[in-house]
Amino acid sequence: MGDTIFIIAVIACIAVVIVLMLGLGGFAKGGAFNKKNSNKLMRYRLGAQFVAVCLIVAYVLLR
């Protein structure tokens, strides 16, 4: 069970990095994409970070 949570936590961390890179790329590029999606990407990143932190805490507590 612990290893499964660890793997899911790693996947969640990778998802955070992907969303962060999309947001930074849109911010650097600017234009219509940034205006349309910047807040949405920030909300997705915050949600993904929350899930990742909860999974990491659950993994630590189960260890």
FENTADA-V289391 format. One record per backbone hydrogen bond with DSSP energy under -0.5 kcal/mol. CO is the residue of the C=O (numbers start at 0). NH is the residue of the N-H. If there is no record, write none. Layout:
CO NH
CO NH
This chain:
0 4
1 5
2 6
3 7
4 8
5 9
6 10
7 11
8 12
9 13
10 14
11 15
12 16
13 17
14 18
15 19
16 20
17 21
18 22
19 23
20 24
21 25
22 26
23 27
24 28
25 29
29 33
30 34
31 35
32 36
33 37
36 40
37 41
38 42
39 43
40 44
41 45
42 46
43 47
44 48
45 49
46 50
47 51
48 52
49 53
50 54
51 55
52 56
53 57
54 58
55 59
56 60
57 61
58 62
